[in-house]
Amino acid sequence: MEKFLESRKLDIFKNKDFMLLLCGQLASNIANAVHSAAVAWFIMSAVGESSSGKYIAILGACNIIPSILFGPIAGVFVDRFDRKKIIYGTDFVRGFLFLILALLTYFKFYPMFSLFVLTTMGALLGSLFNPAIDASIPNVVNDKDLTQANSLNGISRQLTWVIGAAISGFLYYHIGIVGIFVFDGICFVLSAISEMFINLPKKDIESKVNLKKFSKVFWNDLKSGIFYIVKQKSIMILLGFSLFLNFIFSPLFTIILPKVVKFTLKMSAKEYGIIEAVFPIGSIIGMVIISIMSDNKKWFKIIIFSLITQSALIILYGIPILPSVHEKLTNNTIFIMFCTIGLILTIFNALVNVPIYTAFQKLVPDEYRGRFFSVLNMASQGIVPVGLAVMGIISDKFAPSIIFIVSGIACTLVSASMLFVPELRSIEY
């Protein structure tokens, strides 16, 4: 334990535990990036334009619903049990799930059904993995380095998404969807092996309870965590805004954008992979900016301005594909416009996400942190399945240009209204 505490005093780039935590996510994040782009293309190719919105929406729901249902419960486990074992254990199991999915798909054993079922199981494990990571970062770095640590962690995640998204189209055409599932499985197993060497503090002996007492302790932990969060008025208000914005943002890039690329612009998986790769590049630029200005005291104004800007940029996705505008532009021009908009949008998105997560990590005590981030993830993602269902239906009935424009206007107005909420100003970002 003393050795662990000493490591926190080191410069962040010499902090072995943080660097292991940072590098340990490399392989699994590449797998996630490759998987995300390739599976969307696989579904669209398998079911066609008329039903693709519905099937992609189902896949999105399979990714999100487990975190909603299991989120608060997962938080109790993260706060009570060894976070290191949770981190590498969930990656090991997810790796084997991908290998099983590859086998089932190869033998054409209900490939769509198998994809949905195993995706749900993987998401269930992710609901343990993600809060364990978020809760562990403050355990291995000093408070003064927390903003920089979150920026570097985000840069690492986004950089792997650049690599993964960029190679997804190449891999899809050369090794097929079965090969990609095998690739994903191997990546997760390698990630788990590297994460086994991370040194995190052990839980106190009081955290260990026998099976007879576990049920009572579990529910007490769950209730105390929820009561703590509910009492934080500013946090509850922020969660309310997150619900609405996630209701719109996530379905736009999960359903509408890939349909526009494939069916409106009639581009290939290669172009779609490039458009997807632009998003993490923008996030990396935004996080570099954050790491440079980590001592800035005006984060609230920066967050609101960035929210308004990224919401307004959504409108720009719809304008080039309006029929009257589309006929005057080449697909190459629209492709460049989409890449530029995505780059700028994700720069501002990073200026929103990192300072908010840093504030939460500072404000929430370690004994509540796992439960808090589980509930935060559940609340912010909870509305997404509804949004996916609604957007999946809307995308099959209305022009994507109208969907982008109307969604962008709604998000801009909601983001601007946050300026007039005094409780949000009280948060130490």
Secondary structure, DSSP 8 states (H G I E B T S, - for coil): -HHHHHHTTS-GGG-HHHHHHHHHTHHHHHHHHHHHHHHHHHHHHHH-HHHHHHHHHHHHHHHHHHHHHHHHHHHHHHHHS-HHHHHHHHHHHHHHHHHHHHHHHHTTSSHHHHHHHHHHHHHHHHHHHHHHHHHHHHHHS-GGGHHHHHHHHHHHHHHHHHHHHHHHHHHHHHHHHHHHHHHHHHHHHHHHHHHTT-------GGG---HHHHHHHHHHHHHHHHHHHHH-HHHHHHHHHHHHHHHHHHHIIIIIHHHIIIIIS---HHHHHHHHHHHHHHHHHHHHHHHHTTT-S-HHHHHHHHHHHHHHHHHHHHGGGSHHHHTTS-HHHHHHHHHHHHHHHHHHHHHHHHHHHHHHHHHS-HHHHHHHHHHHHHHHHHTHHHHHHHHHHHHTTS-HHHHHHHHHHHHHHHHHHGGG-HHHHTS--
